[in-house]
Amino acid sequence: MEPTYGELAKALAALGFKNRSNQKVFFYAHEPSGAEVVLPLKESSTIIHKEKFASLSWRLEGFGVLENENDLGKMIEQFRMKEHKAVAQA
């Protein structure tokens, strides 16, 4: 899976991460677990490469934020499906 920065931001917010980004860094923090996501700041439509996304998912599982490393990708897929349904119904 290669989600966009915007999709990742939405999923992280749904998991309870707080946006601490600034003008140079995409930064989300999950205070209960201590997990942090730090990436170079890009446009929300920029795709995150598979390897970076897989590593991020694996780390979030290690922090206990995800039960399985595939859960983040599944969450983003669900968001995509909801958006497509909303557009189709409009």
Secondary structure, 3 states (H helix, E strand, C coil): CCCEHHHHHHHHHHCCCEECCCCCEEEEEECCCCEEEEEECCCCCCECCHHHHHHHHHHHHHCCCCCCCCHHHHHHHHHHHHHHHHHHHC
